[in-house]
């Protein structure tokens, strides 16, 4: 997520959003993303949509005129 310009706080919020929307344990979500980043395994299709949605919410919130960060 750092490669996409996410801060540590934003990355945490994205992980939590994916965790809450999938029902998977947070550790499983984090390990899955780390495996994808290191090239060990691709992100499963079942998580891709949730991850994309969390990232797009971040981008919308960040560009919202009322966003304070």
TASULQUI-V232542 format. One line per field, one symbol per residue. phi: phi as a letter, one per 20 degrees, with the letter a starting at -180 (. if undefined). burial: + if it has 16 or more other ideal C-beta (glycine too) atoms within 10 Angstrom, else -. Layout:
# TASULQUI-V232542
phi=???
burial=???
This chain:
# TASULQUI-V232542
phi=.ffeneffffffffgfffgfednffgfffffffffffenfbfffgfegffffffffffffffefgefdm
burial=+----+---++-+++-+++--+-+----++-++--+------+---+--++--++--+-----------
